[in-house]
Amino acid sequence: MSLFHDHGPIDHHGIEHLIIDDHRWAERVALLLWATAGLSFVAMAIPSTRDTLNSFDLWFYELTYPIKWGPLTGLSYAMAFLGSAIFVWPLRLVVTVLLYAKRRWLALGGWLFPILLSEPLIGTMKSAYGRPRPTQSLVVEVTGSFPSGHAVAGAVVATSLVIVLVPAGAARRNLEMAAAGFAVVMAGTRVYLGAHWLTDVFGGVALGAACAIGGAALAQRLYRWRAGAVKSGS
């Protein structure tokens, strides 16, 4: 079953069709992702578990960072651009204007809520943890390492695009998997470039997916409440 179902048009009451097929299932998935992200944040805050995670991250970094391959390096640089503010924010603006112009208020809420949930958390968490980045990297970054902003943004943008723009069906299910794959590739390339530790991107993907699915579920719950009020008053 596809988690997200978008019928497209607006009915005769002026009510937009739902963007989530199985609302309870989507909420459960979002809660699981929030719990996963939360556990990673708690583990990173406790000195004993943080030391264990740091040791694991260092081992993984020393094992994988020396391995470099031209095409993969090129892909990693391309993914770094796709996850950068210079690309992500204009894309968000374009989608926001498109949904507003089409008067798709539910989809607009499902698009904006994840942004409003995730963006403040990225800066807050980076400042709170102040985790140093790997000593050697193919890119220059100045903010804290945990969580990965690219991983968060990649998961939010890819998942939200599918939720608000793509109708349900076989293509939708395939694109849901493609969005998940994009988030994983984004995360992996950040580690490949030496910009982040493995646990940075793990927490980032979990947080981003939680915001995307949870934000869409929240938008739909609020929209259904309003739609019910409109229909009962008509």
N, C-alpha and C positions, 0 to 999 in steps of 0.2 A: 504494500500500500504506500502511495505517496503521502508524505507528511503534509504537503502543502497543495491546496486545490484552489485554483483561480478560474472562475467561469467567465470572467471578462466583463460583460456588459452590466448595466445598472437596470434594476427592475422598475415596474411601473410606479412603485412607491418612492422612487429616487434612491433606493437602498442598493449599495454596491454589494455584489456577491462576495462570499468569504474567500480569504487568501489561505486559510488553513483548513484542510480536509478533516482531520481528526484532532480536534482541539485538545482533548485530554491527553492524547498520546504525545502531541507536540510539547505540552506543558511538562510532561514527565521527562521527556528528552532534555528539555531546557533545565529542569531541576537537577538532573544527573550531571549535565555539563557544568552547572553552577557549583555543584558539590565537588566535582573534579578540580575545577579551577580553585575553589576555596581551599581544598586540601593542599594543593601545591603552594598557595600563599601561606597557609599556616605552617607547613613543613619548612618553608624558607625563612619563617620568622623565629622558629625554635632553634637555638644554637646547635644542639646536638644533631638534629636532622639536617640542618643547613650545612654543617661540616661534612656529613655523609654525602649529601647531594653535591657539594663542591668537589669532593674527592672523585665522585663518579663523573661529574662533568669534566674535570681535568683529565681523567683517564680517557674519556671518549674524545676530547679535543686533541690530545696528543696522539691518539690512534688515527684519527680521521683527517686532521687539518693538513698534514704533509701531502695527502693524496690530492693531486690537482690534475684536471683534464680540460683541455682548451674549450671544447663545446659546452661542457658543464659549467665552466667558469663564465662563459658568455651568457648562458641561460641564467645563472645566478645574478649577474649584473642586470639583466633584463627584468628579473623578478624584483630586484631591489628598486628599480625605477617604478614598476607597477605598484609597489607597496609604499612609495614615497608620498609625502604630502603634496608635492608638485603635480602628481598624477591623480591621487585619490580625491582630493578636495574639488578640483574641477569636475571630475566624474560625478561626485555626489551632487554638485550643483546642477549639472545637466539632468540627472535623473529626477531630482526634486522639482525642477521647472517642468519637465515632461509630465510627471504625475499631477502636478498642480494644474497644468493646462488642460489635462484630460479630466480634471475634477474627480480623480480617483483618491478620495480622502482616506479610505481604509488602507490602500496600498501606500499612500504617502505617510501615514502613521507607521505602517510596518517598515518603511524605509528609514524614517527619521528617529524612531524610538531606539533602535540599536546604536545609532550614532551617538545619541544623547546619553545612552548608558555606558558606552565603551570609552569614548574619548576622554572624559574626565578621569576615568579610572587609570588610563595608561600613564598620564603624567603624575597622578597621585601616587600610584604604586612605584613607579620608577624613583620618585623622590624619597618615598618612605623606605624603600629597601636600599637604595644607593649601591646596588651591586656593581662591582667593577666588571668591565668586559674582558674578553680574552686579550692577552698581551700582544699577540700578532693577529692581524686582520688584513684583508684585501680592501676594506672600506674604512673610512674615517667616521666615527660616531662619537658624539660628545655627551649624550644622555646616559642614564643608568641602564643596566643590562636587563633587569627583570621587572616586568615581563617584556617580551619582544613586541614592540609597537607594530612592526611589519606583520607579525603573525596574527595579532589581534585584528588589524585592519583588513588583512587578506581574508580571514574567515568571515568577518562582518560583511564586507563588500560582496564577496562571491556568493555567500548564502543569501543575502538580502536581495541581490539582483535576481536570483532564481525565484524567490518567493513572490516578489512584486511584479515581475515582468513576464514570466513564462507560464502559459496555461498548463493545466494538469494533463497527464497522459504519459505515454512511453518516453517521449522526448523530455518531459519534465523530470521523470525519475532518473533518466540518464544524466540530466544536467545537475540534479541534486548530488549525484555521485561525483560528477565533474567538479562541482563547487568544493566538495570535501577534498578531492584530489588536489585542487588548486591550493587550498589552505595548507595541506601537508607539504606540497612542493615549495610553497613560500617559506614555510618553517624550515625545511631541510636546507634550502639555499642560504638561509641566514647563518646556519651552523657551518655550512661549507665555506662561506666567505670569512668565517672567523668573527662575525659581528656579534654572535650570541652563543651562550652555552645551550646545551640540549634542553635543560629544564626551563630555560627562558621561553623557548618556542612552544614547549609542551603546555605550559601555563597560558601562553598567549593564544594558542589555537582554541583551547578549552574555553577561555574567557570570551573570545570573539564569537565562537559558535553559540555559546550560551546567550550572549547579548542579541545575536541575530534572531535566533528562534524564540527566545523569551520575549524580546521586544515586539516581534510580530504577533505572538500569542496575546500579549498585553493589549496591543493596538486592536486586535480583533475582538477581544472581550469587551473593551470599552465601546467599540463601534456597534457590537451586537446589542449592548445595553441601550445605546442611543437609538438604534434602529427599532428596537422593541417599543421604545417610547413614542417614536414617530408613528409606527403602525397602529398602536393602541389609541393614538389621538386622531387617527384619520377616519 
